[in-house]
């Protein structure tokens, strides 16, 4: 995507409709973080080569070996709970951004996972305390944009603060979106985007999900002081720091769905993309797709068999059990009993980064025979679902989907396939 959409002609760098004359800049710096940032860094270094003065990006732990860069430093860090390695990488980025002038171009590479991989807590809040808040929100079923609203207000880099730090340099932020609707202010918690939310919004989210009383005292104190006007808000729309910032989304869930649709058509299927905005409790989405499967079989609607229904987005799981799994595995687990006995249906859900939840699987696949195959193992899918224990269920019957880390992240892809009865 980077090589297709970022072009260097003589001394002009072009990205879609944007044109930047590199003659204006004496320095080019590259920073960033996320699951796709390693491959993005490879591409940018290949395009600009030794025009880049220095750079550093944070990538998920264990993936640095996948990337080949000479100038841009690759720093491994933890995801989804931030760690000290991520903090050290951000400290180096902040050092690069100090005392910049108008003759500096900063290229920021952002993708899904950037929120966790670019940690830098506000003064008075430790990394461990930031970790605890993130962990609590991830487990309670909060949506990613809600989690990021809280992250923005306890961070020194998110919510537009990185743009403020780099001003008056020019910032070119290249983005692979993992956020439903591709809202730039939510992707990696919007380090170079105006922030529309407030301290009060962050407090309301923590209280709504019953996290407020469990949050560290330092976080509660900082947010309360923010509500009282004692701590500065994130930069808002119209702030001068955004006057030289260009945020451009290169890849998204919609693009992934369109690619999947093209492949399905080549294989002879009738296709329909339902939505790239799927959200909500994973098990409830699984229930809806089970109903769609029966509608397809009974009425050839909303697409004629053999058909493929595609959807994407990011669901959530309200963890009440002690099991192991991920949102995509939980989604398809909820469909096992409802699809039982159907002969013409296959249903799968996959996280495009290759890592679903806390597991090593990208997702799982079910059909009308999954329930029957689970019975000899003494496994009741409803019991496993109640315990949020989808991963052991599918592992036992070999229905997990493994890709390994894909070095990208554009949300989840949901696929429902129906065949002709013949």
N, C-alpha and C positions, 0 to 999 in steps of 0.2 A: 504493500500500500504506500509506503514512504517513497520507494523508488518510482512508482507510477505517478505520484502526485507532487513530488518535490523535484524541481528541475533547476539546474545551474547552466546558464548560457552566458558565456563570457564572464562578466562581473555582475550578472543579475540572477538573484535567487527568486524563483516563482513557486507559489503554492496556490493552486486554483486561481482566484482573481487577484491575489496579492503579489506585488512586485517589490522586491527590496534590492536596491543597488548596493553591492558590497563595497563599493568605493567609499561609501560614507563611514565605514567602520574600520577601526584599527585593530579591534579585538573581537574574536568570536569565541564564546564560552558555551559549553553544553552541560546541562544538568538534567536531573529527572529521576523518575522511579515508577515502578509498576511491572506487571508480569510480561508486558510486551516491550518494555523499554530497552531490553538488551538487543533485540533484533532491530529496533528503531535506531539505536546507537550505531550498530553495524552499518546500516544504510546511510545514515547522516555522515558518518566518517568516510564512507566510500564516495559520497557525493562531494563533500567539501575538503576532504583529505587534510593537508597540512595548513589549510586556512584556519583550522581550529587551533586555538592556543592551548586550551586545557578543558577538561571535563570530568565529571563523575556522576554515575547513576547508581541507584539502589535497585537490586533485583532480588527475587526470592532466594532463600538459602538453598544451595545445592545446584544452582543453574548457571553459575558464572562460566563453567567449562563449556557451555553451549555457545558462547559468544566470542567473536574474534575482533578485538579493537586494539589499536596501538596507542592512540592519544587519549581516548576517553577511558577513565578508570572504571572498572566494574566492581561494585561493592555489594556483597551479599548481606541480606537482612531477613528478619523473620516476618511471616504473614500467617494468619490475619492479626495476631497480637504483636504489636511493635516491640523491638528489643534494642539493646545498647548499640549493636552494630548499625542498625538503621539510624540511630541518633548520631553516631560518629560520622556516618556518611553525610547527613544533613549539615552537621557542623562544618564539614569541608566545603559543602556547597555554599553555605552562608559566607565563608571566608572569601570564596571567589566573587561573591556579589557585593562585597564591601567597596565603597568609594568608586563606584562605576560612574562613567560619564556618558554623554550623548554619542560618543563614538564607539560604543560597545554594543554588540548584538548578542543577546542571550537566547539560546535555543533550548527550550524546556520540552522534554519528552515525557508525556504522561500517559498512563493507561490504568486499567483496573488493578486494584491492589495498591495504588499509590498512596492512599490514605494511611494504610498501616506501614508502608515502606518508607514514608517520609515523615517520621515523628520528630517533633521538637516542642515539648510542652511549654506553656506559659511559666514565667517565673513563679516559684512557690509550689509548683506541681511537679512531682517526680515522674519519671518514665513509668515506674511501677504503678503509680496511681492512675496514670493515663491508661495503662494496660488493663487495670481492673474495670474502669468505666467501659472500655471497648468490649471486654469479655462479657460484662453484665448485659450490655445492649445486644450483643450478638445472640445471646441465649434466650432473650425474652421475646424474640419475634419482631423487633423493631425493623422498619424498612431502612434500606441503605441511605436514603436521603435524610432520614431522621437521625441515624447514627452520625452521618457527616455533619449535620447541623451542630451536634454537640461537639464533635471533634474540632470544628472550625473555631469554636469559642474557647477552647482550652489549648490552642496551638499558636505558635509564633510564625508559622509558615502557611497555614491554610486560610481559606476564606479571603483571598486577595492579598494577604500579608506579604507573600513572596514578591508580588508585583510592586508593592510599596518599598520593599527592601532594595529591589534592583533599579528603581527609578533614579535617574532619567535615562537609563539604557533602554534600548528597544528590545522587547521580548517577543519571540516567535514561539508560541506554544502549540506543539503538534500532539494530537490526542487520538488515542484508540479508546472508544467509549465502552464502558461496562455499566452505564446508568440508563435506566428506562427513560426514554424520551431524549437522551443525549444532552441533558442540561449541563453545560460547561461548569456551572457553579457547584455541581454535585460531584463531577468526576474527579477522583482523588481529593475530594473536599475543596476543589476550586482554588488552588493557590494563586492563580493569576486572574481570577474572575470576581466581579463585584458580588458582594454577599447581601442578599435580600433579607436573610433571617437575623434575629436579634438574640441577645442574652436571654430574654424572657422566653423566646421560643425553645431554647435549649433546656431551660428549667422545666417548661411544660412537658417536654418529651420525657425527661427523666422521671417526672412525677406520674405521667400517664402510664408508663410501663413499670411503675413501682420500683424504680431504681434509685430515686432521690435519697431515700433513707439509707440505702446500702452504699452509696457513692462515698469516696474518701472525703474527709472534712475539707481538705485543701481545694478540691474541685467545687464543692458546695459553696465555700467561702468566696472563691474567685468569681463564680457565676452570680452569686448574690451581689457582690460588689459591682459587677458589670451592670446588673439590672438597676442598681442605685446610681449609676453614672460615674463610679469611681475607677473603672477600668475602660480603656478605649474600645469602641466597637470595631469590628472588621470594616475595611474600606467599602463604601457603598457606591452604587452607580453614580457616575459623574465625577468621582474622585480623579484628580489629575494623574495619579499613578497608572491609570488604565488608558491614558491618552496615547501611549506608545506600545500598547500590548495587543497582540493579534492571536486570538485563540481559534484554532482550526481543527475540526473533527475530521480525521481521515478514515476511520473505520468504526462500524457500529453493528449492533445486532441485526438491524434491517438488512445490511449488506450480507451478513452470514445467511439469513433466511432466504434471500434472493439467490444466493449461490446454491443452497440446498435445493431450492425449487428448480433451478436449471438442471441439476443432476437428476432429480426425480422425473422431469419431463423427458430427458434423454433415455431413461429406463422405461419409458412408456406409461407413466402414471398421469392421471389428471390431478391438478394441484390447486391448492388454495392456501395463501398465507392469511391466517386469522388475525394476528396482531403481534407486534413487537413490544407491546406494553403490558404483558402479563405480570400481575403482581398478586399478592394475597397469600394465605396459608397454603403451603405446598399440597397437603392432603386434600384440600378443597378443590384445588385446580385439577388434581387427579380424578376427583369425582366428576367434574365437568367433562373432562376428556373421555371418561368412560361412557357418559351419556351421549357424547358426540359419536362414539364408536357404534353404539346401538342404533343411532339415527342413520348413520351411513349404511349400515347393513339393511335396515328396514325400509328406508325411503330413498336411498341414493342421494342424500342431502347432507351437508351443503356442497358436496362434490360427487361426481359420478365415479363408481368403481370401475377399474382399480384406481384408487385415489390416495393422495397424500395430503394430510392437513399439517401445516407447519405453524408454529408459534414460538415466541421468545419473550424474554424479560428476566425477571428475578423474583422468585417467590421467597417466602420466609418460613421458618419453623419455630414454633413456640415450644421449646424443649421442656418437657415435664417428666420425661423418663430418664433412665440412666444408660441407654443404649448408645450405639455408634452408628452414624450415618451422615447424610447430607440432604439438602432440599430436593434434589432431583431423584435420589433413591427413594426418599419418603413419598414423593409424588406418585411414582409408578407403583410403589408398594400399596398405596391406597386404592389402586385400580385392580389389584389381583383378583379379589373376590367378585368384583363387578364385571370383569371381563371373562370370568370362568365359563368355559363351555363354548365360547365364540370361536369359530374356526377360521375366520377370515381377517383377523385383526392382530397387529403388532403395535405396541406402544412403547416409546423410549423417551427419556429426558437426559440431557447431557450438558455438563458445564464446559464451556468452550476453553477454559484454562486447563482442563484435564484433571482438576482436583475438586471433587464434590464434598463440601463440608470438611470434616476432620479425617477423611479417608484417602486412600490411594487410587480410588476409582473416579472416573469422570461422570458416571451415572449408571443406569441400569435399564434393562429391557424386559417387558412382560408380554405374554400373549394369552390366549384362551386356555392353554394347557399348564400355565405356571402353577396354579392352585393345586391341580392334580399331581404335579410332580413334587410339590412341597409336602404333601400329606405323608408319604412313606418316611420322611425325615422327622415326622412328628412336629412339624412347624405350622402354627396357625398364624396367618398373616395379620389378623386383627390384633393378636397379642403382641406381635413384634411392632406393629404400628403404634400401639398404646405406649410402648416403651421407647419410642424413637430409635428403634433398633433395626433399621433397614439393611445396613451393610452386611451383618452376619446372615440375614435371611437370603439375600441374593448370592452371597459368596458360597453358601452351602449348595445351591443348585446351579452354580456357574452362569448366572445371568447378570453379572457385573460387566460394565464396559470400561476397559482400560485403554488409555492413550498415553499416559505419562504426562508430565507438564508440557504444554503446547507452546509456551513462550508467547502467548497472546491471551486476551480475555475480552470477549464481547457478549457477556451475559450467557444465558442458557438457551439451548435449542430443544424444542419439544416436537416430536414427530409421531404422528398417528398414521399407520399404513393400513389400507383395506384392500383385499384382493377380490377378484371374481370368485364366485362360489365354485366354478368349474376348476 
